[in-house]
C-alpha cells in the first residue's frame, strides 16, 4: 500500500486507514446495532491487509470503540499507529456533552490509554473546536501530554483556518481531520492549501459519504436502516439529495467498471488524487468490507477519469439546483 508522511512528523501512513466510527455501537451519532466480534474481525482484517493506522474516538459508542480497538490489538502482532480524540463526553443519560477544559482533556487521555491498552497515543486530536473559547486551553494541555510522553503528536479535527492559526501559536499542528468527499468539497476552498503551505498533514473522513458512494447503497437499504442510525437524519439521505446521488453513482459505476474497480475504491481514490492529503479514513463494520476498499490506496486515477467525474458532479449540482428552483 502507498504511504505518505504525516506533516512534519516521522509517521508514514498508508493512504487508507481504518475508521471506527460505526464500530462502537449505538449512541447519539451511531450507526445502529453492531456485533462486537464483527468489529474486532474487521480491525484485524484491516491490519492483515497492510493498513498501518487506526482512527478512533471516545465518543464512538461512548468508549466502546476504543475498547474494541484494544481487544484487537491484544490479538495481533501488528503494531499500527493509533489515533484518537478528545473533547466529546457524555452524561448519565448517554447524551453528547462537549468539554475542552484542561482537567477534562487530561482525564480523557488517561481513559483512552486505558481502554486502548497502549502506553502512548500516536496522534491525539481535538474532535471539535467546541466550546470554541476553550480551544487554546485544551491545546495547551494536549501539548503538555506530548512533553510527558503520553502522546506523540497532536492534531485537530473539524477546524477552520482561523482556529488553526490560534492554536499553532502554542504548539505545532501535526494534522487536520476534515470531512471530504465528492459530495462535500469545502476543504478545497482554503483548508487544503493552508495545510500544504504549513506542512500540516491532512487525514480526511467520510470519503465514501457514510456509505452513499460505495455503490452498494439504494432505496431499499435506506429504508432498512436501523431506527437509531444517525444517517436517517442526515440531509444527504433525504430527498432531493438522495436520488441525485444515486443517479451520480450510476455514472460512477461505469468509470469504476472499466477500470476493474468498485465505486467505493473510486470514491476513495478520488479524494487521494489531491497531493495535500496524507490519507483517508475508511470504515468497515465486518470482515470482508475493508478488503474491498483498501486497494484504493494503490490506484492513481487518470486525468480522463477525473474529468468525467467532474462532469457527473456538475450534473448532480444542476439537478439539485433545478429541484430548489
C-alpha positions in Angstrom: 0.0 0.0 0.0 1.2 3.5 -0.8 2.3 5.6 2.2 2.6 9.3 2.8 4.3 11.2 5.5 2.1 12.9 8.1 3.1 16.6 8.1 6.4 17.2 9.8 6.1 14.0 11.9 8.1 10.8 11.5 4.9 8.8 10.8 4.5 7.3 7.3 0.8 6.4 7.0 -0.8 4.1 4.5 -3.0 6.3 2.4 -6.0 4.3 3.5 -6.6 3.9 7.3 -9.3 2.2 9.3 -12.1 4.3 10.9 -14.1 3.0 13.8 -17.0 5.5 14.0 -19.6 2.8 13.3 -17.9 0.0 15.4 -18.8 1.4 18.8 -22.5 0.6 18.5 -25.4 2.8 19.5 -25.0 6.4 20.7 -26.4 9.8 19.6 -24.5 9.6 16.3 -24.3 5.9 16.0 -24.9 3.6 13.0 -27.4 1.2 14.7 -26.6 -2.2 16.3 -23.1 -3.5 15.9 -21.7 -7.0 16.6 -18.5 -6.8 18.6 -17.0 -9.9 17.1 -17.5 -8.5 13.6 -16.0 -5.3 14.8 -12.8 -6.9 16.1 -12.7 -9.1 13.0 -12.8 -6.0 10.8 -10.0 -4.4 12.7 -7.8 -7.4 12.5 -8.5 -7.9 8.8 -7.5 -4.2 8.1 -4.2 -4.8 9.7 -3.6 -8.0 7.8 -4.3 -6.1 4.6 -1.4 -3.8 5.4 -3.2 -0.8 6.8 -0.9 0.7 9.4 -3.1 3.0 11.4 -6.5 3.1 13.1 -8.6 6.2 13.9 -11.0 6.1 16.8 -12.5 8.4 19.5 -14.1 8.0 22.9 -17.4 9.3 21.6 -17.8 6.4 19.2 -20.1 4.1 21.2 -19.2 6.1 24.4 -15.9 4.5 24.9 -16.8 1.1 23.3 -14.9 1.6 20.0 -11.7 2.3 21.8 -12.2 -0.9 23.9 -12.7 -2.9 20.8 -9.5 -1.5 19.3 -7.8 -2.5 22.5 -9.2 -6.0 22.2 -8.0 -6.3 18.6 -4.5 -5.0 19.4 -4.1 -7.7 22.0 -4.9 -10.4 19.4 -2.3 -9.4 16.8 1.4 -8.9 16.4 0.8 -5.8 14.2 1.7 -2.5 15.8 -0.4 0.1 14.0 -0.4 3.8 14.7 -3.4 4.6 16.9 -5.1 8.0 16.6 -7.9 9.0 19.0 -9.6 12.2 20.1 -10.8 14.3 23.0 -13.5 16.9 23.6 -16.7 14.9 23.4 -18.0 13.4 26.6 -21.4 12.0 27.7 -23.7 12.4 30.7 -25.6 9.8 32.7 -28.3 9.8 30.1 -25.7 9.0 27.4 -26.2 12.4 25.8 -23.4 14.1 24.0 -21.5 16.7 26.0 -18.7 18.9 24.8 -15.8 19.8 27.1 -12.4 21.3 26.5 -11.2 22.3 30.0 -7.6 21.1 30.7 -8.6 18.7 33.5 -11.1 17.1 31.2 -8.5 16.7 28.4 -6.1 15.1 30.8 -8.6 12.6 32.2 -9.9 11.8 28.7 -6.3 11.0 27.6 -5.8 8.6 30.6 -9.1 6.9 30.0 -8.3 6.4 26.3 -4.9 5.0 27.1 -6.6 2.5 29.5 -9.3 1.5 27.0 -6.8 1.1 24.1 -4.3 -0.7 26.3 -1.4 1.3 24.9 1.3 3.3 26.7 1.2 6.2 24.3 -1.2 7.6 21.7 0.4 8.3 18.4 -1.9 11.0 17.3 -4.2 12.8 19.7 -6.8 15.1 18.1 -9.3 17.7 19.3 -12.5 16.2 18.0 -14.3 19.5 17.5 -13.4 23.2 18.3 -16.3 23.3 20.7 -16.7 25.2 23.0 -14.6 27.5 20.8 -13.4 29.8 23.6 -11.6 26.8 25.3 -9.6 25.6 22.3 -6.4 27.3 23.5 -6.7 25.8 27.0 -7.3 22.3 25.6 -4.4 22.6 23.1 -2.1 23.7 25.9 -2.9 20.6 27.9 -2.6 18.4 24.8 0.9 19.9 24.3 1.7 19.0 27.9 0.7 15.4 27.3 3.2 15.4 24.4 6.0 16.6 26.7 5.0 13.9 29.3 5.3 11.2 26.7 1.6 10.2 26.9 1.1 11.4 23.3 3.4 11.5 20.3 1.8 14.2 18.2 -1.3 16.3 18.4 -3.8 17.3 15.7 -7.2 19.0 15.2 -10.4 17.9 13.6 -13.2 19.9 12.0 -11.2 23.1 12.4 -11.2 26.3 10.3 -8.0 28.1 9.1 -8.6 30.8 11.7 -8.9 28.3 14.5 -5.7 26.5 13.4 -3.8 29.8 13.4 -4.9 30.4 17.0 -3.6 27.1 18.4 -0.5 26.9 16.1 1.0 29.8 18.2 1.0 27.4 21.2 2.3 24.1 19.7 2.8 22.8 16.1 -0.3 21.1 14.5 0.6 17.7 13.2 -2.6 17.1 11.3 -6.1 18.3 10.3 -9.0 15.9 10.0 -11.8 17.4 7.9 -14.7 15.8 6.1 -14.0 15.4 2.4 -15.8 13.6 -0.4 -17.2 14.1 -3.9 -20.4 15.4 -2.2 -18.6 17.7 0.4 -15.7 19.6 -1.1 -15.5 22.6 1.3 -12.0 21.5 2.3 -10.8 22.5 -1.2 -11.6 26.2 -0.7 -8.8 27.1 1.7 -8.1 24.2 4.2 -6.0 22.0 1.8 -3.9 25.0 0.6 -3.3 26.2 4.1 -2.2 22.8 5.3 0.1 22.3 2.3 1.7 25.7 2.9 2.3 25.0 6.6 3.2 21.3 6.2 0.2 20.1 8.2 -0.9 16.5 7.5 -4.5 16.1 6.2 -6.4 12.9 7.1 -9.9 13.1 5.7 -13.0 11.3 6.9 -16.2 10.1 5.2 -14.6 9.8 1.7 -17.5 7.5 0.8 -20.0 9.8 2.4 -21.2 7.4 5.0 -21.9 4.6 2.5 -23.6 6.6 -0.2 -20.6 6.3 -2.5 -19.9 2.6 -2.1 -22.1 1.5 -5.0 -24.0 -0.8 -2.7 -26.5 1.8 -1.3 -30.0 2.1 -2.7 -33.6 3.0 -1.7 -34.2 -0.5 -0.1 -31.1 -0.2 2.0 -32.0 3.3 3.1 -35.4 2.0 4.2 -33.8 -0.8 6.1 -31.5 1.4 8.2 -31.9 0.9 11.9 -34.2 3.4 13.7 -31.3 4.8 15.7 -28.9 5.1 12.7 -27.9 8.7 12.6 -27.9 8.7 8.8 -31.7 8.8 8.8 -31.4 12.4 10.0 -28.7 13.5 7.5 -29.7 15.7 4.6 -27.7 13.5 2.1 -30.0 10.6 2.9 -33.2 12.6 2.2 -34.7 13.9 -1.0 -33.9 15.5 -3.3 -30.2 14.8 -2.5 -30.6 11.0 -2.2 -32.0 10.4 -5.7 -29.5 12.8 -7.2 -26.7 11.0 -5.6 -27.9 7.6 -6.7 -28.0 8.9 -10.2 -24.4 10.1 -9.7 -23.4 6.6 -8.5 -24.9 5.0 -11.6 -22.4 7.1 -13.7 -19.5 6.4 -11.3 -20.2 2.6 -11.7 -19.3 2.9 -15.4 -16.0 4.5 -14.7 -15.2 2.0 -11.9 -16.1 -1.0 -14.0 -14.0 -0.1 -17.0 -11.0 0.2 -14.6 -11.9 -3.2 -13.0 -12.6 -1.4 -9.7 -15.5 -0.7 -7.3 -17.3 2.5 -6.8 -16.1 2.6 -3.2 -12.5 2.4 -4.4 -13.2 5.1 -6.9 -14.6 7.4 -4.2 -11.5 6.9 -2.0 -9.0 7.2 -4.9 -10.7 10.4 -5.9 -10.0 12.2 -2.6 -6.5 10.8 -2.6 -5.8 12.5 -6.0 -5.1 15.6 -4.0 -1.4 15.8 -3.1 -2.2 17.8 0.0 -3.8 14.7 1.6 -1.9 12.3 3.7 -4.6 9.7 3.9 -8.3 8.9 4.0 -10.2 7.2 6.8 -12.3 4.2 5.5 -14.8 2.5 7.8 -15.6 -1.2 8.0 -18.2 -2.9 10.2 -17.4 -6.6 9.5 -14.8 -8.7 7.8 -14.9 -8.5 4.0 -15.6 -4.8 3.7 -12.1 -3.3 4.1 -10.8 -5.9 1.6 -13.0 -4.2 -1.0 -11.9 -0.6 -0.3 -8.2 -0.9 0.8 -7.0 -1.4 -2.8 -7.9 2.3 -3.5 -4.5 3.0 -1.8 -2.7 1.8 -4.9 -5.0 3.3 -7.6 -4.0 6.6 -9.0 -6.9 8.0 -11.0 -6.2 9.0 -14.6 -6.9 12.5 -16.0 -9.7 11.2 -18.2 -11.5 9.6 -15.2 -11.2 12.7 -13.1 -12.6 14.9 -15.9 -15.5 12.6 -16.3 -16.2 12.5 -12.6 -16.3 16.4 -12.6 -18.9 16.3 -15.3 -21.1 13.9 -13.3 -20.8 16.1 -10.2 -21.8 19.1 -12.2 -24.8 17.3 -13.5 -25.8 16.4 -9.9 -25.4 20.0 -8.8 -27.6 21.1 -11.7 -30.3 18.7 -10.8 -30.3 19.8 -7.2 -30.4 23.5 -8.3 -33.4 22.8 -10.5 -35.1 21.0 -7.7 -34.6 24.0 -5.4 -35.9 26.5 -8.1 
